[in-house]
Amino acid sequence: MARDDPPTGNHTHGVTVADLIAKLSGDTPVPPLRRRRERAPAGEDAAAENDVTRAIRAVSGPVPDAGTDDDAPETEVIPVVPADTELPDLSLVRRPARIPAAHAVGGTTGRDRKNSKKARRRAMLAGRTAASLVAVSALVLTGGAWQWQSSKNDMFNRVAALDLNSRDIIDPNAQFGDENFLIVGTDSRLGANSAIGAGTTEDAAGVRSDTVMLVNIPASRERVVAVSFPRDLEIEPMLCEPWDPQTGEYGPITDPESPMYGMDEVYTEYKLNSAYAVGGPKCLVKVIQKLSGLSINRFMAVDFVGFQKMVDALGGVEVCVTEPLEDYELGTILPTAGRQIVDGHTALQYVRARKVVTENNGDYGRIKRQQLFLSSLMRSLISKEVFFSLSKLNNVVNMFINDSYVDNMDTKDLVTLGQSIQGISAGRITFLTVPTTGYMDEFGNEQLREEDTRAIFDAIINDLPLPEEKNADNTPVPGTPESLASTPEPSHDEAPTSELVDAVTTDPRDVTVQVSNSTGQEGLAASAAGELENLGFNVTTPDDYPDPLSTTTVFFSPGNEEAAATVASTLPNPTIERVTGKGDIVQVVLGADYYGINPPQPSGSPVQVHVVRGTRTTPTALPEDLEITNAADATCS
């Protein structure tokens, strides 16, 4: 559904600033050429200029015979500015140093008594003018922010990329409120990219994904997790609609020179970067969503030129190396070691280099440098409070305008999101890489370790702590491996949070069940396993559960809701608990209340089940060789 265009500062049915001030003050607007007040005689006005009795605050004091002032119009109410309105950096706005003083009410003798009513009226009008200036300033500033936002939104290059109803999304309920960005650095030789050393279309035609990063910001906005995917990762070929990078359109390619000429659909190759080359943003989202199970709801692709502009807009980014950086293809990138600020051109070479003289790990060294660079970039954005300043944000957003494609992103979203994570400490920003076997096959593809990858994304979906996460005081986040030595085990008596989940039962023949006995009653697990097997379930060897449970509990992992609901329908009032590490197996732990198995609900029956987040089981450990970069780590590498 298209997002409504935000309001702008051009209000066609409103009033002018002059009219607004006039309505508040009760005067008819004065033509601009008559606004200048004639110079008064030096003696009278010079003395009055220094008269402290002319201060506006005197209006609030007692006024003799104020009357009702029937000639004054009724004061109009200024419209309330919405709370979520984005205002520009007020420090950059020109405004008057002070409001000119007005005639205050004076004494009651002689000429002053004769003109007292006129003086009172001037004072009241001055007060109204002061209030109107404040109100108009707010409206002008707000309108400026609206105009800025609208003008930027109109200039974004938008493309269809997202599939929010994909069946590959695991446990959508657990991901409610999460922001999942697929950020792609594209390898394009089109247009200005060839002019900055990226190569020409003769070297490599089309557009490929050079960097693929999936960024998760949970609903709590307490951390940021960015997962990198190697460009040579092997994937299952997927059928996608062709995409023309020159027009940004999907559909049959009309260029007779293209290998996809006239085709309605085409398969990707076995390499990850072929997905973007064949089917553009929509195809790449499809692949990454299947690998991760995350609900990707934001998309952004930036080419080489856009990346370079962004770095320059920030005034450069700090990098640190322990030795000079040289690449066999790109030449000398950093001639000296140590900390240094790099501009956009050098930064692009730093994150692109794949054949560094001192590295023998191909794409992994490049990914590590990208993560270190982005860590430094995030520290800079947080410390400079970029999202709280319109001028700073403007410089950064400008990089989106001509050198990127986006879906479901606009300036308001960026500002709101940026401000919501502005308070996150760098230690809660984690970069990691999906684990692979570490070697390429005969086709030059990296093999994904699927179980370890699943454990990573299950931890992200369930907001579980990740290795090396740190609090603002640099202490380990509770639940991380670093904190386990000093953190007591969670109590089994804790009340877990519960949510109502809509599910549909499935065929028992498609469900694998493990039965565990927590009661100590001999043969109970074997008996229950036999009954479930007779009902058509696939049942593994029963075993004992280490801790006694008072309630029979069904444990399952994200993505296996239908199977869990089907198993739960055979038990009277079981607890249904979501944990990690179960894979496709549904575990039934028999508790003290267990007294038998019933036939399951027919396949395809809609059911609602209360699901709690796991507190009784320890999540499956993440792989020990996981490549982690924490944004708080500013050491040289």
N, C-alpha and C positions, 0 to 999 in steps of 0.2 A: 504494500500500500504506500503510495507516495506521501511523503511528509509535507505538511502544509508549509507554504513559504512563510518565513518569519516576517513580522511587520517591519516596515522601514521608517525612516525619519520624515518621509513625505506624507503628510496627512492632508488629503485633498479637501476634507470637510471640516477642517479645523479653523483656527484663527491665527492671525499673524502675531508676532511677538508684541508689536506696538498695540494691537487691539487687546491682547491679553492684559498688558499693563494698564491700559486705559480702563478696561472693565473692572479691574481690581481697585483702581484709584478713583474711579467715578468721573474722570475727565474724558472729553472727546479727544481722539488722537490728534496730536498736533502735527502738521506737515513737517517732514524732515528738515526742510530748509529754514524753518522758523524755530528749531529747537534751541539754537544757541542763544543764551541769555545775554542781553546787552550789559556791557560793563557799567557797574554802578559807580557813583561818586566815590573817590578814594577814601574820603573821611568816614563816611557812614558804613560802607561794607567792609572796609579794612578792620574797623573796630569790631563789627559784628562777627567777622571771620574768626576772631580769637575769643569770642564770648562763650564761656563754657555752658551758659544756660541754654545754648542752642542744641545741646545733645538730644538725640531722638529718644533716649530713655526717659526724658521728662514727660513724655506722653502718658506713661503708665501711672504717674502721680495724680493726686487730686486735682480736678479741673472744676473751677466754679462755674455754675450755670451751664453745664455742657449741653443740656437740652437733649433732643432726640436727633438732631441733625437730619431733618427730613429730606434735605436736598441730596443727601448721599445715596447712591444706589446700593442695593443689597450685595453684600460680598459674595463672590462666586467661589465655589470649591474647586481647587485644582485636582485633576484626576490623579488617582493613586498610581504610582509607578510599580509594575509587577515586581515581586521579590526576586525573581530569577533573571531580571534584566541585566545584561552585561554592560557595565559602564566602563568608559576608557580610563586611562591613568590620569587622575585628577591633577597630578603634579605637573602635567604637560599642558594644561588648559590655561589660556590667558584669561584673567578676570580682574576687575577693578580692585585697587588697593583698599579702598574704603567707599562707603556710600556717602555722598555729599550730605552735610547736615541740613536740616530744615528748620524753619522758625518754630521755636518752642513757645509755650504759653508763658507770658511774662507776668508782671505785677498788675495791679488793678487801679493804678492812678493815672491821671492825665490821658495822654494819647494811647498808652498801653491798654487802659480800660476800654477805650473806644474801639480798639482793634482786636480785643481779646477773642471774640468769636472767630474772626478771620484767622488769627494765629492758631487757634485750636484746630480749625479745619485743615490748615497747612500741615500741622503736626500729624494729624490722623492720616492725611494723604501720604506723608513721608513714610509713615510706618507701613502703610499698605504697599507703597512702592518698594520698600525694602523687602517685604515678604514676597512680592511678585517677582523681584529679581532673583531671589533664591529659587522660587518655583520654576521660573523660566529657564534658569541655569540648568536645573535638573532635567527639564524637558529637552533642552538643546543638547545636553550631553547624552541623554538617553537616545534621542533621535540620531545623534552621530554614531553611537554604537550600533543602532539598528541599521543605519545606512551602510556602515562598514561591513556588518555581517551579511547583509543582503547582497552587496556588491561582490564579496568574496564567494558566496554560495553560487552566484550566477556564473562564476568563472571556473568552477571545478569541472574537470573532465569526468563525467559519470559513465559507469559501465555496469551492466548486469553481471553480478558475480555470485550472489548469496542464494542458498537454498535452506531456508529456516525450517522447512518441513521434512528434511531428509530423514530417511529411516536409519541412517548411519549415526545419528545423534544418540548418545547414550545417556539415559536418565535425564531427560529435559527438566524434570522438577528440581533436581539437585543443582542444575545450572541456572535456575531462574535468577535474573538480576546480574549475572556475570557478563562482562564485556570480553569478547574473544575477537581479537584483531588478527587477520592474516596479512602480514606485511611482506611484500615481495620487492626485492631489488632486481630490476630487469636488465638483461644483457641485450641492449638494442643498439644497432649501428645506424639507425634512422636519424635524419635531421641533424641537430646540433651535436649529437653524441659522437659522430665521427670526427668532429672538429676538436674534441678534447682528448683524442688519443684512444678512443674505444675501438677503433678499426672502422672498416667500411662494410657496406652490404655485400661487397664482393667477397670479403673474408668470411662473413657469416650472415646469411639472409634471415629475415624474420626477427622474432623476439623470443628470448628464452628467459626462464627464471634463473637468475644468478645466485640470489639469496632468498631463502624461504624461512620465515620466522613466524611462529604462532604465539601470540601474546595473550595471556589470560590475566584479567583483573577481576577478582571475585566480587560478589555483590557487597561484601563488607568493605571493599577498597582498602584492605589492610596490607596487601602485598601486590607485587607484579611478578609474573613468571613468563619468561620467553624461551620457547623451545625451538632450536634450529634443526633443520632437515638438510642433510648433505645433498648437493645438487645431483650427484650420481647415485642416489639411493634407488634400489630396484623396486619397482611397483608392478602390480598386476595391470596389464593394459586395460584401459577403460574406453568405452564408446562415448565420444563427446561431439558436440556441434562445432563445426569449424569456426574460427574467429580470425578476422582480418585486423592486424594491429595498426594498419595505416588508417582505417576508417573507424575502428573500435566497434564494428558491427559483427553480429553472428549470422551464420547462414552460408549457403553455397558460395565458394570463392569464385569470382568471375575472371581472375587472372589466368589465362590459359597456360602460363609458365609455371603455375603453382602445382605441386604434386597433389593438392587437394581440390583441384579445379572441378567445380560442378557437384561435389559430394555433399550430401545432406548430413552425414555423420561419418566420423573417422575414428579409428582406434589410436590411442597414444602408443608410444613405444614402451620399453621396459624401464626407461630411465625417468626419474622424477621431472627433470627440467623439460622433458618433451611434452608434459601436460599443458604447460602455458604456451609452448610453441604451437601446439595443435589446436587446443580449444580455449586458449586465453584464460582470463580470471575465473570464469565459471567452471572450467574443467579442473583447474588447480584446486579450487575450493572443494570440489567433489572428491578429489584424491585425498587431500589432507583431512577432510572431515571423516572419511572412511578409516584412515590410519589412526586418528586421535579420538574420535567419538565426541569431540567438542562441538558445540553449536556455534559456528563461526557467524557472527552478526555484524562484523565490520570488515571492510577490505580496502587495502591501499597498495598500489604498485607505483614505485618511483624508479625512474631511469637514472643513468649516470649523471646527467646534467642536473636533475632535480636534487640528487644527493649532494653534489658539489655546491649548489646554490644554498642549500640548507646550512651546511657547515660555514660557508662564508657569511651568511646572515647572522650567525651566532658569534661571529668574530673569531672563528677557529675553535678547535677542540684540542685538549691536552692529551698526548700519548706519551708512553714511556717505554723505552727498549733498553735492554742490557748490552746490546751491541748494534752496530750499524745494520740497516736492513737493505739487503740487495736481492733482486729477483732476476732469474735467468732471462725472463722475457721483458720485464718492465724496466730493468736496469736499477740504478741506485735510487732508493726511495727515501731513506733517512741516512744521510752520510755520517751522522754522529749518534752516539748513545746518550741516554739520559732523558729527562723530561723536556718536552718541547711542545709548543703550540703549532699545529699544522693547519694550513688553509684547506679549502675545498679540494683543490687539485691533488695535493699530497695525501689528504685523507682518503680520497678515492683510490689512489694507488695502494695505500696501506691496507685497505679492506679487500682489495681485489687480488692481490698477489697470491698466486698458487704455487709458484716454483721458487720459493725463497732459498737462497744458497745454504743457509744454516738449518733449514727444516727438511725433514724427509717424510712428512706425514700428509702431503697433498692438501686436500680440502679441509682437513681437521685443523691444521695450523691457521688457515685462512678464517675458519669459523671462530677459532679462539680469538684471533685478532679483532674480528667483527664484534664479538661479545665484550672484549675489553674496551673497544672504542665506544660502543653503546653505553657501557657502564660509566665511562667518563662523561659522555654526553648527558646521561640522566642526572649525574651529580651536578653538572653545570646548570641544567634546566631547573633543578630543585633549588640550588643555592641562589640563582638569579631571579627566582619567582617569576619566570617567564609568563605563566598563565594568568598572573594578576596584573599584567601591564599590557595595554592595548598596543603600544608602540613595539614592544618586544615581540608580542605574539604576532603582530602584523609581519615582521621580518621573517619569522619562521613559517607562517602560513603561506607566504608568497611562493615558497618552494613547491607547494602543491599545484599551483594554478595551471601552469602549462606543461609540466613535466611529470604528470602522474595520472593514474586512473583511480577512482574511488567508488565505493558503493556503501550506502547508508552512513555517510560521514558528511557533516557540515561544520561550520565554525562554532555554532552553539554547542554541538556535541563535544567538540574538541575542548572548548573553554570549560564546560561543565565537568568533563572527565578530568581534564588537567588539574582543575582546582580541587577535585575530590581526592586526587592522589598526591597533591602538593605536599601534604604533611607526612607522607610515607618516608621513612628513613631509607638510606641507600642499602642498608643491610637486609631490607625486606624485598629487594629487587634481585631476582635470581635468573641467570641465563644458564641453560643446559642444552645438551645435544642428544638427540635420540640415539640409543646405543645400537651399534652394528657389530658384526663379527670382526671388524678391523682389517679385513683384506678384501680385495676386489676379485670378482670372478673373471672368467676368460673374456667377458664382454665389457669389463671395466666398471661393473656395477657393485655398489655396496649392499651387503645383505643385512636387513633389519632383524634385530633380536625382538621378536614379536611379544613374548611374554614380559620381558623387561620393559618394553615400550608401553604395554598395556598397564603395568603397575604404575608407571610415571603418570599417565593421564588419569588413571583412577584416583591417584593422590591429588591431582589438580582438581578434578571434579568434586571430590569430597573435602577440599580445603585442608588436606592433611599437611603437616609441616614437611619441608624439604630440607635436604642436607645443607648445612652452612648458613641457613637463615639466621639473621642476627637482629636483636632489638636495637633501639636507638642508642642504648648505653653499651653496645657491642657484646652483650651477653647472648648466648644461644637461645633461640626461640624454643619454648617448651615443646617436647615431642620430637625434636631433631636428634639424630644420633649423637651430636655433641652434648646434648643436655641429658641424655638418658642416665648417665652415671650419677647425676645428682638429683634426678627427679623421681619421686616415688611413683609406684604403679597406680593407675586410676582405680578408684573404688568401684566395685561391682554394684554397689547400691545407688550409684548416681542415676538420676532420672534423665534418660536420653530424650532428645527432641524428636517430635513425631510430625509426620506430614501425611496427608491423605493423597493417595496415588491412584489414578485411574489406570486399569489394566484390562487385558483380555486373556482369558485362559487359553491354553494351547493343548495340543495332543500330548498325552502322557508319554507316548513313544518318542517324542522329541526332547524329553527332559531326563537328565541324569541326576540321581539323588544319592547322597551319602547320609547314612543314618548313624548317629552317635548317641551313646547312652550316658547320661549324667546322673542317673539315679542309684547306681550300684546294684540294681536288680539284675541278676544273671539271666541272659538270654533275651532280654527285652528288645535290644537293638536288632537281633537276628529275626525276632518275630515280626517287628514292624517292617523290616526290610522285605520280608517275604510277602507281607500283605501289599505293600506298594508295588512289588514286582508283579503280583497277580493282577493288579489294576493297569498294567502296561508300562509302568515307569522302568527306566534303566537304572539299576541299583548297583552301587559299588559295594565292596566288602565293608560290613558294619564295624564300628570300633567304639571305644570308650572316650568320653569327653572329660578333660582333666578337672573341671570345676562343676560342682553341683548347681543346677538351675531349678528354680521353683516353677518356672513356666516353660513349656515346650516352645522352642524357638526355631524359626526358619531363617538361616543365614544365606545371603546371596550377594553377588557383586553387581555394580552398576551395569545396566544393559540387559540384565536377566530377569527383569520384573515379571514378564509373562509366565516364565517357568516357575518363579517363586510363588506367584499368585495361584498357579495351578496346584502346586504341592500344598500350599497353605489351605486350600479348599478341602483337603482331606482330613484336616485337623480341627477340633473345636477350639476357637479363640486362641490361636497361637500368637506369639510375638513374632513379628517379621522385621528382620534387622539387616540393613545394608552395610556391608563391610567390603574390604578389598581383598584380593588374592584368591577368590573362589573360582574365578574363570567362569566356565559354563556349568559348573556343578552347583546344585542347591543342597545345602547341608541342613538336615533336620536333627536338632539336639533334643532328645526326649527329656522332659523335665518331670518334676514330682507330680504334676497335674495330668500326665499322659494316661489315657485309658483306651486308646484304640484308633484305628484308621477307618475313614469313611470314603465312599466313592467320590472322585473329584467332580467339580462342575463340568458340564459338557464343554467340549472345545469350542472356542469362539464366544463364550459367555462374557459380557462386560461385568467387571467387578471393581469395587473400591476397597483398597486395603490401607491400613495404617502402617506406615513404614517408619522405623526409627533409625537414626544414624548410630553406627556401631560404637559401643563403649566397652563391651566385654572381651573383644578380641584384639590382638595386636596386629596392625596392618602388615601385609607382606613387605619385607624389607626391600628397598630399592637397590638396584645393582651397585656393588661396591666400587666399580670402575666408572661410575657415572661422571661425565665431564661437566663440572660445575664452575661457573664464574659468578661471584657475588659482587654486586655493584659497589659495596663498601670497600672492597679490596683495591687499593690504589697503588699496590706495589708494582715495581717494574717486572716485566716478563718478556 
